[in-house]
Amino acid sequence: GLEIKTLLKDTGKVTFDPGFANTANTTSAITFIDGDEGILRYRGYSIEELTEKSTFTEVAYLLMYGELPTAEQLTAFEDRLRVHTILKEDMRRFFDAFPYDAHPMPMISAAINAMSTFYQDSLSVDDDEAIDLSSIRMLAKMPALAALAHRKVTGMPVVYPDNKLGLVENFLRLNFGFPAEEYELDPLMVKAMDQLLILHADHEQNCSTSTVRLVGSSQANIYQSIAAGVNALSGPLHGGANSAVLDMLDDLLESGQTPEQFMERVKNKEKGVRLMGFGHRVYKNYDPRAAIIKKTAHEILDKMGKADARLDLARRLEEIALADDYFVERKLYPNVDFYTGLIYKAMGFPTNMFTVLFAVGRLPGWIAQWREMINDPATKIGRPRQIYTGASLRSYVPIAER
Ligand code: ACO
């Protein structure tokens, strides 16, 4: 049988909760989710209202500092970010060493980790000023880091930030400005990018955010904690799902299978066949982010004149799923990743950059959660228990006798 070792000072029971599906590791005042009702709020503001009325920079401020900024506070915040957009040249050269055909996610996490070596004046976790400096640095430099990875994988020349522009505008120019001086910002792209980044900005204790908190609970610095979060986000069951959705749609269009045939394979649980972009640990209703982004996907593809067979296919798969008992009984609905890839593709991003875009969006959340964790007197080093299932005591056998 299973043996649970309990210490005298323990309460006598260890909870066995794989995937922490029902275990809270912290209190938090940042994000509220009601998965049954399909509700998402940052600091009390609904995601619907924020995507309609706010900007990514303002939302980043809200998440990090708890309140919407006044006009003065927002200007001061933007000015502070501007000072830190440029990377040290040695830091930029770091990217030269990566193979051009590598995935950009490990490039980003390695580069964020390396920030611990380039910005040593902001590593203290006890000093409020250092904490704030490292938060601002992370947020300000992330667009350049992500765009460097993009330039690397597409073999395009590097563009330096233009500090006359705001964070989102700069990000688009860093990615697509070629030649950079002549790049004209498309207001539709700016609005869509702003909206996409806001939608991803936080999602309480998901896998990557919990990773940031867990690593940070040992008092590792913010760069190390967030680099770990980027790695957690890489997996196809988490942030990697947005590119997996596009691969799935492309494969399906190429294969000549009908959507109905594909869905039968999903329901039969054929190895490796899942309806990517569907299902969620917390949402047992329509993911509110998917509802917003589905509408935007349509508008963007329409306005850009990019009729996309993939969008039609995605909508057909959703239609089938919402009317099928397999999905209804399991409460599987589209999640945020189901429609985002179509927009990223229309904007001109290669598929392997999609998860990096998720990371750029999630960054304010990681920063806010790390700050909340490090300032919370109740924080303890994260250290789950286990239920041991291995051998009981046995004697060492000399190698000649094995
Ligand atoms: N396609 C087909 N069946 C599914 C899917 C899916 N996308 N998702 C879940 N199921 C089925 C499971 O096979 C399981 O069936 P069973 O009860 O017969 O065994 C049941 O639904 C419950 O699924 P679990 O895997 O136990 O749910 P869990 O909460 O552990 O997983 C997850 C959630 C990882 C998101 C899962 O739904 C999945 O793999 N989805 C596809 C990947 C994806 O889109 N990930 C993005 C998540 S959102 C984000 O990171 C922003």
Boltz pocket constraint, residues with backbone or C-beta under 6 A from the ligand:
constraints:
  - pocket:
      binder: B
      contacts: [[A, 19], [A, 236], [A, 237], [A, 238], [A, 239], [A, 241], [A, 266], [A, 273], [A, 274], [A, 275], [A, 276], [A, 277], [A, 278], [A, 279], [A, 280], [A, 281], [A, 282], [A, 330], [A, 332], [A, 335], [A, 336], [A, 337]]
      max_distance: 6.0
